[in-house]
Every structure is written in C-alpha cells, then in structure tokens.
Amino acid sequence: MRVSEIFHSIQGEGSLTGVPSVFVRTSGCNLRCTWCDTPYASWKPEGPEMSVESIVAEVLRHGSRHVVLTGGEPMIAPGIRDLAAALRAEGRHITIETAGTVPPDGIACDLASLSPKLANSTPADDDPRASGWRERHERLRLRPAIVRAWIEAMRGSGGDFQLKFVVAAPDDLAEIEELLTSIEADLKPAQVFLMPEGTSMEALRSRGSWLVDTCLQRGFRYAHRLHIELFGNKRGT
C-alpha cells in the first residue's frame, strides 16, 4: 500500500489524547475536504509503496503499544485489513481514523475514530483544486448506515468508538444533530467530540469559546488538537 508517513508521536485528538502512538498515514482518499490539513495524503497523494511486513517492522521499531491507522482514508488502502490483522497479532492497540464512508467488514480495530464530514468540508465551486471532486465529495461525505455499521461492529467485538466532528461555525450543530438522529444507534453525548476547525492556535481559540459552551449545554466532549499546540501544523507530529 502507499504510505505517506510513519511517525511516533502523541495522539492529539479524541479520547486517547496524550497517549504515545505510532501513526501510519496511508496515502489516498475518497473525499476532498476543503480544509484538509494533510493534502499530501488526499489532494496530492504522495509516498512510497510499502509491504505489510515492512510497515509492521517500522511500527515495531518504535515500541509503542498504540498504533493509529490514518490517512487520507485508510479504509480504501489495499491491504489495510492484512495490516490491521498483523498489528493485532503483535499485540498492538489499533485506532482507525476514518470518515465512516467504507464499512468495517471485520477489520481488526480497538477504537474506531469516526469523523463524518459536514457540509463545511465540501470544496467551493471556484476551488481550482476541485475539478470533478465537489459533486463526488458531497455525494460520499455522509453515510449514516455505514457509520452505524461501525458502531455496531465495535459494540459486537468489545471495541470502542468515538464520533469526532470538525466544526467551523455554530450552524454546523444542526447538521450534527440531524446526523446523530439518523444513525439511530443509542448514542451517549459523551461519545461525541466537537473539534474546532483550524491549523493554528489562533483559529482554534477563535472557535473554542463558543464550542465549549455548546459542549457544556449538550454534554458533548470538546476535542482539543494538542499536536497543533505542541508542534504546530507540520508533518510527523
């Protein structure tokens, strides 16, 4: 599979924030989010082809028990299920960061970090990068039945899940509530994370104040982007 980077850092988002983890970022995505902070794995995929064996060897070299399969969209990477199975055989805890547009179909996973994409992710009509992508992105970005399949798979396997939404404006909350209703999965508010959109601390703080108020009102969890605060928006962190 094509891999844009493998690195050892701490998890910056979600329920495992602060946990030392090895990140395997596959290259390639079936969406084109306008605010994507890893364009080298989506808009302009790059990186070498690597075998499952060589990826596992690199992961083991770092020693951390926690491994994060991310992207791009890792679920479209050829061999991703073989990679997850090999990591499970090595006793690793596996987080899969996915937009929830591809069914799990039995993949080895301990934490499904599901990040359905809201309308704020859709490229604008005049985005020069988006030729042929705007309609495709809009058609694929929300798949409630597939998100529900992930949740049911995690519950059935004894794994865990979280729903993590990138929020750019207060109006996004109505879309989130509509999606949560359509999933019909008996969700607890604490399983829902709201993360401010942005790749700088200034942008995160500008949205953080009202987003925290929303979390207090609705019982959702606020998702800080710790890696942005510690390292800035740069690769390998």
C-alpha positions in Angstrom: 0.0 0.0 0.0 1.1 3.6 -0.5 2.2 5.3 2.7 2.8 9.0 3.1 4.4 8.8 6.5 5.0 6.6 9.6 5.9 8.5 12.8 6.0 8.3 16.6 4.2 11.0 18.5 1.4 11.5 20.9 -2.3 11.3 20.0 -3.5 14.9 19.7 -7.3 14.3 19.3 -10.1 12.3 20.9 -10.4 10.0 23.9 -6.7 8.9 23.8 -5.3 12.4 23.7 -1.7 12.4 25.1 -1.1 8.7 24.5 2.2 7.8 22.8 1.3 6.2 19.5 2.8 5.2 16.2 0.9 6.7 13.3 0.7 5.0 9.9 -0.7 7.5 7.4 -1.8 5.9 4.2 -1.9 8.0 1.0 -5.1 8.3 -0.9 -8.6 9.5 0.0 -12.1 9.1 -1.4 -13.0 12.7 -0.3 -11.5 16.1 -0.8 -12.2 18.3 2.2 -11.6 21.9 1.5 -9.8 22.4 4.9 -7.8 19.2 4.8 -4.6 19.5 6.8 -2.9 16.5 5.2 -3.1 17.3 1.4 -0.1 15.1 0.8 -2.4 12.2 1.6 -5.6 13.4 -0.2 -5.4 16.3 -2.7 -2.0 15.3 -3.9 -1.2 11.8 -2.6 2.4 11.0 -2.2 4.7 8.4 -0.6 6.2 5.1 -1.4 4.6 1.7 -1.8 5.3 -0.4 1.2 4.5 -4.1 2.0 2.5 -5.0 5.1 5.7 -6.7 6.5 7.8 -3.5 6.1 5.1 -1.3 7.7 4.8 -3.7 10.7 8.6 -3.7 11.1 8.7 0.1 11.2 5.9 0.2 13.7 7.5 -2.3 16.0 10.8 -0.3 15.9 9.2 2.5 17.8 7.9 0.2 20.6 4.6 1.9 21.5 1.6 -0.3 22.1 -0.9 2.1 20.5 -1.0 2.3 16.7 -3.1 4.7 14.7 -4.1 3.9 11.1 -5.0 7.2 9.5 -4.9 9.0 6.2 -6.2 10.2 3.8 -8.8 7.5 4.2 -7.1 4.3 5.4 -10.1 2.1 4.7 -9.5 2.4 0.9 -5.8 1.4 1.1 -5.2 -2.0 -0.5 -4.1 -4.4 2.2 -5.4 -2.4 5.1 -7.2 -5.4 6.6 -4.0 -7.5 6.4 -2.1 -4.7 8.1 -4.6 -4.4 10.9 -4.6 -8.2 11.4 -0.7 -8.3 11.5 -0.7 -5.5 14.1 -3.3 -7.3 16.2 -1.1 -10.4 16.1 1.7 -8.3 17.5 -0.5 -7.3 20.5 -1.0 -3.7 19.3 -4.0 -1.5 20.2 -5.4 -0.3 16.9 -7.2 3.0 16.3 -8.6 3.5 12.9 -9.3 7.2 11.9 -11.9 7.1 9.2 -14.6 9.3 7.7 -17.0 6.4 8.0 -17.7 6.1 4.3 -16.4 2.5 4.0 -17.8 -0.4 6.0 -15.6 -2.1 8.6 -16.2 -5.7 7.3 -14.5 -7.4 10.2 -11.3 -5.3 10.3 -9.2 -5.6 13.5 -9.9 -2.4 15.4 -9.9 -1.4 19.1 -11.0 2.2 18.7 -13.0 3.4 15.7 -12.5 7.1 15.5 -15.3 8.1 13.1 -15.2 11.6 11.6 -18.2 12.1 9.3 -17.6 15.1 7.2 -20.1 18.0 7.4 -21.1 20.5 4.7 -18.3 22.8 5.8 -15.8 20.3 4.2 -17.2 20.5 0.7 -14.9 22.4 -1.8 -16.3 25.6 -3.2 -17.4 25.9 -6.8 -14.4 28.2 -7.6 -11.8 26.0 -5.8 -9.2 25.3 -8.6 -8.3 22.0 -7.0 -11.8 20.7 -7.0 -12.4 19.9 -10.7 -14.6 16.8 -10.7 -14.5 16.4 -6.9 -17.1 18.7 -5.5 -20.1 16.6 -6.5 -18.3 13.3 -5.7 -17.3 14.6 -2.2 -20.8 15.9 -1.5 -22.3 12.5 -2.5 -20.0 10.4 -0.4 -19.2 12.5 2.7 -22.2 11.4 4.9 -23.1 7.7 5.1 -25.2 7.2 8.2 -25.8 3.5 7.6 -22.0 2.9 7.3 -21.4 4.9 10.5 -24.0 2.8 12.3 -22.3 -0.4 10.9 -19.0 0.7 12.5 -20.7 1.4 15.8 -22.4 -2.0 15.8 -19.2 -3.7 14.9 -17.3 -2.1 17.8 -20.0 -3.0 20.2 -20.1 -6.6 18.9 -16.3 -7.0 19.2 -15.8 -5.4 22.5 -14.0 -2.4 21.0 -14.8 1.3 21.4 -15.8 4.1 19.1 -16.0 7.9 19.1 -17.7 10.3 16.8 -15.5 13.3 16.1 -16.8 16.3 14.1 -14.8 19.1 12.7 -16.8 22.3 13.5 -16.3 25.6 11.7 -19.4 27.6 12.7 -22.4 27.4 15.1 -24.6 26.5 12.1 -22.8 23.1 11.9 -24.5 22.0 15.1 -27.9 21.5 13.3 -26.2 19.1 10.8 -24.5 17.2 13.6 -27.8 16.7 15.5 -29.5 15.6 12.3 -26.8 13.0 11.6 -26.9 11.7 15.2 -30.6 11.2 14.9 -30.3 9.4 11.5 -27.7 7.0 12.8 -30.2 5.5 15.3 -27.5 3.9 17.4 -28.5 4.8 21.0 -25.5 7.2 21.4 -24.4 8.8 24.6 -23.4 12.5 24.3 -20.0 11.7 25.8 -19.2 9.6 22.8 -19.5 12.7 20.6 -16.4 15.0 20.2 -16.6 18.5 18.8 -13.3 19.7 17.4 -12.7 23.3 16.1 -11.6 23.5 12.5 -8.2 25.1 12.2 -4.5 24.5 11.9 -3.2 27.3 14.2 -3.9 28.1 17.8 -5.4 31.4 16.8 -8.0 29.7 14.7 -8.7 27.0 17.3 -9.1 29.6 20.1 -11.5 31.7 17.9 -13.9 28.8 17.7 -13.1 27.2 21.1 -15.0 29.6 23.3 -18.5 29.1 21.8 -17.8 25.4 21.1 -17.0 24.8 24.8 -20.3 26.4 25.6 -22.1 24.0 23.2 -20.4 21.0 24.8 -21.5 22.2 28.3 -25.0 22.6 27.1 -25.3 19.3 25.3 -23.0 17.0 27.1 -20.6 16.5 24.1 -16.9 16.4 24.6 -14.6 19.1 23.5 -11.7 17.8 21.3 -8.6 19.9 21.6 -5.9 19.5 18.9 -3.0 19.0 21.2 -0.5 18.4 18.5 -1.2 21.8 17.0 -0.5 23.5 20.3 2.7 21.5 20.9 4.2 21.2 17.4 2.3 23.5 15.0 0.8 22.2 11.8 3.7 20.1 10.5 4.2 16.6 9.3 5.4 13.8 11.5 3.7 15.1 14.6 
